[in-house]
Every structure is written in structure tokens, then in C-alpha cells.
Amino acid sequence: QLQLVESGGGLVQPGGSLRLSCALDSTTALNDYYIAWFRQAPGKEREGVSCISPIGEFVNYPDSTKGRFAISRDNAKNTVYLQMNSLQPEDTAIYYCARRKNYCSGRHYEYSIWGQGTQVIVSS
């Protein structure tokens, strides 16, 4: 059984929007964990796109997603969301969520618990 499950990916035109979801196993308290979103395009390094603290008081974005992406969490539903607006072809990738107890990190190798990924394709 997966501990994190991503959903919401698909095909969207440039300028469009998608909302991704990351669902945590209900046997584990979501508010114990920092949750990060990463993406990986073919031939590219896995890249951090956002992170949120256990109760949502801190959020983090790199320059590539600031102003376009928004992370949020609903701990009552054991779910973290990634709202993606103004999508461009360079956003095409497999998107993953990951968890850790320590703090937000943009280094993918510092996370050991991952979901299976959801594909996002931005194309006309």
C-alpha cells in the first residue's frame, strides 16, 4: 500500500490550469510531516517546485513556480494540493509528492517517502 498517492495530472493547453492532489495514508497523521512537490522531465534532474510545513504556516517556492503555483493542505482530509496556473510547455514533467519530518528541502535525495507520480503534459 502506497503511503502517498498523487492524482490530477493530464493534458492541458499552454496558459491552462491543473490542480494536483497528494493523499496521505489515513493511518498516519498528515500534520506530522512537511510535504514537498517535485517534478522530473525526461533527461532532467528531479526539481523541487514547492513545499509546505505540517500545519501550513510556511510555504516555499523556487523562482520557476513563484506567482503561478500555489501549495495548500487540508489536514482534515489528509491531502495536500498543488494549484498550477499559467502552465507552459516547460512545466511538462512527472510530478511527485514526498514527505519528511525535518523541514522543507529542495534536495530530492533528502526525501525517502515518495508517491508514484502523476504526468502533466502542457501542449497545444
C-alpha positions, 0 to 999 in steps of 0.5 A: 500500500502506497503511503502517498498517492498523487492524482490530477495530472493530464493534458492541458493547453499552454496558459491552462490550469491543473490542480494536483492532489497528494493523499496521505495514508489515513493511518498516519497523521498528515500534520506530522510531516512537511510535504514537498512537490517535485517534478522530473522531465525526461533527461532532467534532474528531479526539481523541487517546485514547492513545499509546505510545513505540517500545519501550513504556516510556511510555504516555499517556492523556487523562482520557476513556480513563484506567482503561478503555483500555489501549495495548500493542505487540508489536514482534515482530509489528509491531502495536500494540493498543488494549484498550477496556473499559467502552465507552459510547455516547460512545466511538462514533467512527472510530478511527485509528492514526498514527505519528511519530518525535518523541514522543507528541502529542495534536495530530492535525495533528502526525501525517502517517502515518495508517491508514484507520480502523476504526468502533466503534459502542457501542449497545444 
